[in-house]
């Protein structure tokens, strides 16, 4: 016979279980709730826009190899100018006759553990892809601000070739080539941050379209940046969000989920997962289809993007202590 005391205990247990089941999704997706007051860098929207327009000046799909070479040369010059040590990683994809280059800028100690931040500079055929261009513009600005920062470990800023279709998701992505080399060389990577859209923002209701399983946990206005990773990347997700959230008034959200949940693998960070590294995606969610994609340079919000890059500087400095 079940006693009143047993019934009470069973009721409490059921309540606790229900609370856990309800709170677990929120903890996995929105943690941490607190931030660390941090100081970002000064980032000028006009400089971001100038780099975006230079990258977007001509088509830059995989068949436009001379144009991709010209962009790589321009980025090398800009990264060298602001004080980074620049090298290139050249590779030739299978069934291709042209070679392509990752541009690698090193800051901080020249050896030992490192943090990697990457963005692709190519685009799919017929796609201007201003968000991708903004990612490499952010790398240039970060190089300038981090050159003046005190870094305890090295930081590599990598502009990837061949991150767009038809090479996206293959071993010939520039990020896959870089990640594989890091693994083969036994490099110790504290974390990798992939910049997959930083400039698409809107305060209009309904401008944000999360998948239905996530709609109860996120806002419907596209006025925030999101840090995305797998369950196993939760420490890196928390660390980046905590610092970025304390360095800008722009809302910073997070998502730690399974690899296939709502396209959390839609970016260059997947290449580092494949080689055993912790990696996260910084995104305005437009590249993964959760809000409208920007189509031209004028459609980017450079003022908000500058706030994101400023806060990202603070996060990288903290990670590289």
Secondary structure by P-SEA (a helix, b strand, c coil): cccaaaaaaaaaaaaaaaaaaaaaaaaaccccccccccccccccaaaaaaaaaaaacccccccaaaaaaaaaaaaaaaaaaaccbbbbbbbbcccccbbbbbbbbbcccccccbbbbbbbccccccccaaaaaaaaaaaaaaaaaaaaccccbbbbbbbccccccccccccccaaaaaaaaaaaacccccbbbbbccccccccccccccccccccccccccccbbbbbbcccaaaaaaaaaaaaaaccccbbbbbbccccccccccccaaaaaaacccccccccccccccccccccccccaaaaaaaaaaaaaaaaaaaac
